[in-house]
Amino acid sequence: MNNLITHEQDNPVSTVSESAAAFLTVDEASEGQRIDNFLTKTLKGVPKSHVYRILRSGEVRVNKKRINADFRLSLGDVVRVPPTRSTAVEKTESAVPATSKFEQAIIYEDDAMLVIDKAAGFAVHGGSGISRGVIEQLRLERPRAKFLELVHRLDRETSGVLMLAKKRSALVALHEAIRNNQTDKRYLMLVQGEWLEPKKRVVLDLQKYVLPNGERRVNVVTDVSKDKFGERQTSETMFRLLKNINNPVIGKYSLLEAQLVTGRTHQLRVQLAHLGFPIVGDDKYGDFDLNKFLTKHGLKRMFLHSSVTKIRHPLTAEKLELIAPMPVELNKFLLKLEKE
């Protein structure tokens, strides 16, 4: 497999086959992964029921020992995979990289991390009618990459800082930092209306739901008694007023900076809409008539941008400040508001 190397045994087999057992040595890409997940990824096309059956039967061994499905692999472990028919397709060294879409958008890169300035309009991953997202595209552009995973998500119409991990150890460390609120993520947004408070802490309970067409939505839980299944999650954001803009033709708007304390789905969009200050251009929670009006004045997208992420490097603990400048189209619209 592309993220594995073979282990020299008496009759080593380099790939899983239906005629002989394979002996695979775990590299950094699979270090820390559960054995069941490792096998599911390795044995593409093999039903999960079969994966768990060969685990239970002891046909899968790690360092010649039987293991449970929740066993976590370490660097250098040797995994014996029994003869198995697999539809996995190997990546070859001659794989040709796809045409680059994100090379010019790289903010930071080393052996552990890749950080890009994602443009609005790109989904971070495929699905729901989207054949290829950022992660799929980057994997095509880097066919020899042993490991590449999203650290977090950005909504399709949100631009800015997007972090990816190039090592499993980096992914685990970054997820832990996010869970423990050891990151400082700042967003810029333009909202409808005149925001007056220089600083405001907003804490609201949010709840996810799904529309009949399958789209995800989030609302604010104002009546706890209606949350029968205890699904609400607390969301917290610190907002700071950057400037008010009063345009005689287009109306009153406010440019805000948001510092995330929690990172719930659609958190900023839902909080601001609930407070009566919807983000302009938001096609899910915004003012739809206003959005249509603003497209005639040059705003073709949601005005929400992930501008700065401060975090310690997942492996070296070095302080990183990852900056994505405000996109040209948003700057242009701001200037238009201020000049007219």
C-alpha positions as CSV (number, residue, x, y, z in Angstrom):
1,M,0.0,0.0,0.0
2,N,1.2,3.6,-0.5
3,N,1.5,4.3,3.2
4,L,3.3,1.0,4.1
5,I,6.6,-0.6,3.5
6,T,7.2,-4.4,3.5
7,H,8.9,-6.3,6.2
8,E,11.6,-8.8,5.1
9,Q,10.4,-12.2,6.3
10,D,11.1,-15.7,4.8
11,N,8.8,-15.1,1.9
12,P,7.7,-11.5,2.1
13,V,4.7,-10.3,0.2
14,S,4.6,-6.6,-0.5
15,T,0.9,-6.2,-1.0
16,V,-2.2,-7.9,0.2
17,S,-3.3,-10.8,-2.1
18,E,-5.6,-13.8,-2.0
19,S,-2.8,-16.3,-2.4
20,A,-0.4,-15.4,0.4
21,A,-0.2,-13.5,3.7
22,A,1.4,-10.1,3.6
23,F,3.7,-8.6,6.2
24,L,3.5,-4.8,6.5
25,T,5.6,-2.5,8.6
26,V,3.9,0.5,10.0
27,D,5.4,3.9,9.1
28,E,4.6,7.4,10.3
29,A,1.4,7.6,8.3
30,S,-0.2,4.8,10.2
31,E,1.4,5.3,13.6
32,G,-1.2,5.6,16.4
33,Q,-4.0,4.2,14.2
34,R,-6.4,1.5,15.5
35,I,-5.8,-1.8,13.8
36,D,-9.4,-2.1,12.6
37,N,-9.2,1.3,10.9
38,F,-5.8,0.4,9.5
39,L,-7.2,-2.8,8.0
40,T,-10.3,-1.0,6.6
41,K,-8.1,1.5,4.8
42,T,-5.6,-1.2,3.7
43,L,-8.2,-3.7,2.5
44,K,-10.3,-1.4,0.2
45,G,-13.3,-3.2,-1.1
46,V,-13.3,-5.8,1.7
47,P,-16.5,-5.7,3.9
48,K,-16.0,-4.5,7.5
49,S,-17.6,-7.7,8.7
50,H,-14.7,-9.6,7.2
51,V,-12.2,-7.3,8.7
52,Y,-13.6,-8.0,12.2
53,R,-13.8,-11.7,11.5
54,I,-10.1,-12.1,10.7
55,L,-9.3,-10.0,13.8
56,R,-11.4,-12.2,16.0
57,S,-10.0,-15.4,14.5
58,G,-6.5,-14.3,15.2
59,E,-5.5,-14.4,11.5
60,V,-4.3,-10.8,11.9
61,R,-1.2,-10.6,14.0
62,V,1.0,-7.6,15.2
63,N,4.5,-8.5,16.0
64,K,3.4,-12.2,15.9
65,K,0.8,-11.6,18.6
66,R,-3.0,-11.7,18.6
67,I,-4.6,-8.3,19.1
68,N,-8.0,-6.8,19.7
69,A,-9.8,-4.5,17.2
70,D,-9.0,-1.4,19.3
71,F,-5.2,-2.1,19.4
72,R,-3.2,1.0,18.4
73,L,-0.2,0.6,16.1
74,S,3.2,1.9,16.8
75,L,6.0,2.9,14.4
76,G,7.8,-0.2,13.2
77,D,5.1,-2.7,14.2
78,V,4.8,-5.6,11.8
79,V,1.2,-6.5,10.8
80,R,0.4,-9.9,9.3
81,V,-2.6,-9.7,7.0
82,P,-4.0,-13.1,5.9
83,P,-4.6,-13.9,2.2
84,T,-7.5,-11.6,1.3
85,R,-9.1,-10.6,-2.0
86,S,-8.9,-6.8,-2.2
87,T,-10.0,-4.3,-4.7
88,A,-7.4,-1.8,-3.5
89,V,-5.6,0.1,-6.2
90,E,-2.0,0.8,-5.6
91,K,-0.4,4.3,-6.2
92,T,2.7,3.9,-8.3
93,E,5.9,5.9,-8.2
94,S,5.1,7.1,-11.7
95,A,1.8,8.7,-10.7
96,V,1.5,12.0,-12.4
97,P,0.4,14.9,-10.2
98,A,-2.8,16.7,-11.1
99,T,-2.6,20.3,-12.2
100,S,-2.1,22.5,-9.1
101,K,-5.0,24.6,-7.9
102,F,-3.6,25.4,-4.4
103,E,0.2,25.8,-4.8
104,Q,0.0,29.6,-4.9
105,A,-2.3,29.5,-1.8
106,I,0.2,27.9,0.6
107,I,0.7,29.9,3.7
108,Y,3.0,27.5,5.6
109,E,4.4,24.0,4.9
110,D,6.9,21.7,6.6
111,D,7.2,17.9,7.1
112,A,4.2,17.9,9.5
113,M,1.8,20.5,8.3
114,L,0.3,22.2,5.2
115,V,-1.6,25.4,5.6
116,I,-3.4,27.1,2.7
117,D,-5.5,30.2,2.2
118,K,-8.7,28.6,0.9
119,A,-10.7,30.6,-1.6
120,A,-14.5,30.9,-1.2
121,G,-16.4,28.5,-3.3
122,F,-14.3,25.4,-2.6
123,A,-15.7,22.7,-0.3
124,V,-13.1,21.1,1.9
125,H,-14.1,17.6,0.9
126,G,-16.4,16.0,-1.7
127,G,-20.0,14.9,-1.1
128,S,-23.5,16.2,-1.5
129,G,-23.0,16.6,-5.3
130,I,-19.4,17.8,-5.0
131,S,-17.1,15.3,-6.7
132,R,-13.9,16.8,-5.5
133,G,-13.1,19.0,-2.5
134,V,-9.8,20.6,-1.3
135,I,-8.5,17.4,0.3
136,E,-9.2,15.2,-2.7
137,Q,-7.6,17.8,-5.0
138,L,-4.5,18.1,-2.9
139,R,-4.1,14.3,-2.8
140,L,-4.3,14.2,-6.6
141,E,-1.7,17.0,-6.7
142,R,0.6,15.1,-4.3
143,P,0.3,11.5,-5.4
144,R,3.4,10.5,-3.4
145,A,2.2,12.0,-0.1
146,K,2.0,9.2,2.4
147,F,-0.5,11.0,4.6
148,L,-2.7,14.1,4.1
149,E,-5.7,14.8,6.2
150,L,-7.9,17.8,7.1
151,V,-7.3,19.1,10.6
152,H,-10.6,21.1,10.7
153,R,-13.3,22.3,8.3
154,L,-14.3,25.6,6.7
155,D,-17.7,26.2,5.2
156,R,-17.6,26.2,1.4
157,E,-18.3,29.9,1.1
158,T,-15.8,30.9,3.9
159,S,-12.3,31.8,2.8
160,G,-9.0,31.8,4.7
161,V,-6.7,29.7,6.9
162,L,-7.2,25.9,6.4
163,M,-4.8,23.5,8.2
164,L,-3.9,20.0,7.0
165,A,-1.7,17.4,8.6
166,K,1.1,15.5,6.8
167,K,1.7,13.1,9.6
168,R,-0.7,11.2,11.9
169,S,1.2,12.4,14.9
170,A,0.7,16.0,13.8
171,L,-3.0,15.4,13.2
172,V,-3.5,13.9,16.7
173,A,-1.6,16.8,18.4
174,L,-3.5,19.5,16.4
175,H,-6.8,17.9,17.3
176,E,-5.8,17.8,20.9
177,A,-4.8,21.5,20.8
178,I,-8.2,22.4,19.3
179,R,-10.1,20.3,21.9
180,N,-8.2,22.0,24.7
181,N,-8.8,25.5,23.4
182,Q,-5.1,26.0,22.8
183,T,-5.6,27.7,19.5
184,D,-6.5,31.4,18.7
185,K,-8.7,31.6,15.6
186,R,-9.8,34.9,14.3
187,Y,-12.4,35.7,11.6
188,L,-13.4,38.8,9.8
189,M,-17.0,39.4,8.8
190,L,-19.3,42.2,7.6
191,V,-22.8,42.2,9.2
192,Q,-25.9,44.1,8.4
193,G,-26.8,46.8,10.8
194,E,-25.0,49.2,13.3
195,W,-23.1,47.2,15.9
196,L,-22.4,49.5,18.8
197,E,-20.5,47.5,21.5
198,P,-16.6,47.7,21.2
199,K,-16.4,44.1,22.6
200,K,-19.1,41.5,23.2
201,R,-19.0,38.0,24.5
202,V,-21.7,35.8,23.1
203,V,-22.7,32.5,24.6
204,L,-25.6,30.6,23.0
205,D,-26.8,26.9,22.9
206,L,-26.9,25.6,19.4
207,Q,-28.6,22.5,18.0
208,K,-28.1,20.8,14.6
209,Y,-31.0,19.6,12.4
210,V,-31.5,18.4,8.9
211,L,-33.8,19.7,6.2
212,P,-35.9,17.3,4.1
213,N,-33.4,17.7,1.3
214,G,-30.6,16.5,3.5
215,E,-28.9,19.9,4.1
216,R,-27.5,20.6,7.6
217,R,-28.8,23.6,9.5
218,V,-28.2,24.9,13.0
219,N,-30.5,27.0,15.3
220,V,-30.3,28.6,18.7
221,V,-32.0,26.7,21.5
222,T,-34.0,29.3,23.4
223,D,-36.2,26.8,25.3
224,V,-34.2,24.0,27.0
225,S,-37.4,22.0,27.5
226,K,-37.7,21.5,23.8
227,D,-34.2,19.9,23.6
228,K,-35.7,16.4,24.5
229,F,-32.6,14.5,23.5
230,G,-29.9,16.7,25.1
231,E,-28.4,17.5,21.7
232,R,-27.6,21.2,22.3
233,Q,-24.0,22.4,22.4
234,T,-22.8,25.6,24.0
235,S,-21.1,28.0,21.6
236,E,-18.9,30.9,22.7
237,T,-17.4,33.8,20.7
238,M,-15.7,37.1,21.5
239,F,-16.7,39.8,19.0
240,R,-14.8,43.1,18.5
241,L,-16.0,46.0,16.5
242,L,-13.5,47.2,13.9
243,K,-15.6,49.8,12.1
244,N,-19.1,51.0,11.3
245,I,-20.0,52.0,7.8
246,N,-23.1,54.1,6.9
247,N,-23.6,54.2,3.2
248,P,-26.5,56.5,2.1
249,V,-27.4,54.2,-0.8
250,I,-26.5,50.7,0.4
251,G,-27.2,51.0,4.1
252,K,-25.6,50.5,7.5
253,Y,-23.0,47.8,8.1
254,S,-20.4,46.8,10.7
255,L,-17.0,45.1,10.2
256,L,-16.3,42.7,13.1
257,E,-13.5,40.5,14.2
258,A,-14.5,37.2,16.0
259,Q,-12.3,35.1,18.2
260,L,-13.6,31.6,18.5
261,V,-13.8,30.0,22.0
262,T,-15.7,27.0,20.7
263,G,-15.9,25.8,17.1
264,R,-19.5,24.6,16.5
265,T,-20.9,24.1,13.0
266,H,-22.0,27.4,11.5
267,Q,-21.3,29.0,14.9
268,L,-20.6,32.6,13.8
269,R,-23.3,32.6,11.2
270,V,-26.0,31.4,13.5
271,Q,-25.0,33.5,16.5
272,L,-24.9,36.8,14.5
273,A,-28.2,36.0,12.7
274,H,-29.9,35.3,16.1
275,L,-28.6,38.7,17.4
276,G,-30.1,40.5,14.4
277,F,-26.8,41.1,12.6
278,P,-26.7,38.6,9.8
279,I,-23.5,38.2,7.8
280,V,-24.0,39.7,4.4
281,G,-24.0,37.2,1.6
282,D,-25.0,34.3,3.9
283,D,-27.3,32.2,1.8
284,K,-28.4,30.0,4.7
285,Y,-29.0,32.3,7.7
286,G,-28.8,35.8,6.1
287,D,-31.2,38.3,4.7
288,F,-32.0,36.9,1.3
289,D,-33.4,40.1,-0.2
290,L,-30.5,42.1,1.0
291,N,-28.1,39.5,-0.5
292,K,-29.7,39.8,-3.8
293,F,-29.5,43.6,-3.6
294,L,-25.8,43.5,-2.7
295,T,-24.9,41.3,-5.6
296,K,-25.8,44.2,-7.8
297,H,-23.3,46.3,-5.9
298,G,-20.5,43.7,-6.3
299,L,-20.8,41.3,-3.4
300,K,-20.9,37.8,-5.0
301,R,-20.1,35.7,-1.9
302,M,-20.5,35.5,1.9
303,F,-18.4,38.1,3.7
304,L,-16.7,35.7,6.2
305,H,-13.0,35.1,6.2
306,S,-10.7,33.1,8.5
307,S,-7.9,35.6,8.8
308,V,-5.5,34.5,11.6
309,T,-4.8,31.2,13.4
310,K,-2.3,31.2,16.2
311,I,-1.2,27.8,17.4
312,R,1.9,25.9,18.6
313,H,3.5,23.6,16.1
314,P,2.2,20.1,16.7
315,L,5.7,18.5,16.9
316,T,8.2,21.3,17.8
317,A,5.9,23.5,20.0
318,E,7.1,26.5,18.1
319,K,4.6,29.4,18.1
320,L,3.0,29.8,14.7
321,E,0.9,32.8,13.4
322,L,-0.9,31.7,10.2
323,I,-2.2,34.7,8.3
324,A,-4.6,34.9,5.3
325,P,-5.0,38.5,4.1
326,M,-8.5,39.6,3.3
327,P,-9.4,38.5,-0.2
328,V,-9.3,41.1,-3.0
329,E,-13.1,40.9,-3.7
330,L,-14.0,41.6,-0.1
331,N,-11.6,44.5,0.2
332,K,-13.0,45.9,-3.1
333,F,-16.5,45.7,-1.7
334,L,-15.5,47.5,1.5
335,L,-13.9,50.3,-0.4
336,K,-17.1,50.7,-2.5
337,L,-19.2,50.9,0.7
338,E,-16.9,53.6,2.2
339,K,-16.6,55.7,-0.9
340,E,-20.1,55.9,-2.2
